[in-house]
Amino acid sequence: MDNQLIESLVTIVTFFNRTDRDQAFIKQAGVDLEAVSFQLFVTIGRMQPTNVSDLANILGKSHSSVSRQIDKLEQKQLVTTKDGEQDARVRSIVLSGSGEKLKKILDQTRVKMIDSALESWSEDEKKALSDNLGHLAKTLKNIK
């Protein structure tokens, strides 16, 4: 059971982390976003407000690489940054109004894709999956 659970989780994480899938997803959504910035943009949207250090840690990228990508997203007016209130070296990052609109398009596209993938599932199976994933997410958040 434990190995099967881990294999399933790795398969799911791998599905969402593949850059070729990101490119196809961006194309399907019909949005102007570089694949290299996609995961960063999505992560900002889920964690906002956030900062470069947290993003670099979550994405497994260097601080400077994430900072450069944030600068690009800011130039595209998809995110806004401001110096931290307690430490000016820590930039607080949130989606801009344009970024929120783009996030909404991406969220709608993701829902359509998942709905299509789960088309043959019953409503009870979908609810059970949602409940169990929610329970797992809460449990994992509590691990120190």
Secondary structure as UniProt FT lines:
FT   HELIX           2..17
FT   HELIX           19..29
FT   HELIX           35..47
FT   HELIX           52..59
FT   HELIX           63..75
FT   TURN            76..77
FT   STRAND          79..83
FT   TURN            88..89
FT   STRAND          91..95
FT   HELIX           97..117
FT   TURN            118..120
FT   HELIX           123..141
//
